[in-house]
């Protein structure tokens, strides 16, 4: 990817990596990454070895918030709540220009379920596709969960909510 952009690995001064999941800030260990089922990884060891430059790991929500506050939609704003919705769900909070610890996606909301278990694209698709088993007419275009189109499910939401 560097070469495609005309950048040589030798010109790198440092590498910053933002990853979703739970990160131990003391040793940069990725404790848990649910999307791929990863546990107890040390991605910085690989980067430092392959590129021989300092490497830093931070939670993806934090990286997104810093990017938005420096150069994006939240530039110049000192109090921000950033919510990310994708395969997982998360976000971070900034108060008076300082990023607070914690991760919104791992906040438990109800019955032992975290925010991302209600709001992520993955949870929305799984919930919608599971309705096939509960009500055969809820998605009349598809005959089984295996046929349920993951990306298209968001466009089907109005039909799913119809009486």
Helices and strands as residue ranges (DSSP letters): G 3-5, G 9-11, E 14-19, E 22-24, E 29-33, E 38-41, H 43-51, E 54-59, H 60-71, E 80-85, E 89-95, E 98-99, G 104-106, E 108-110, E 113-114, H 115-119, H 121-134, G 145-147, G 151-156, H 157-160
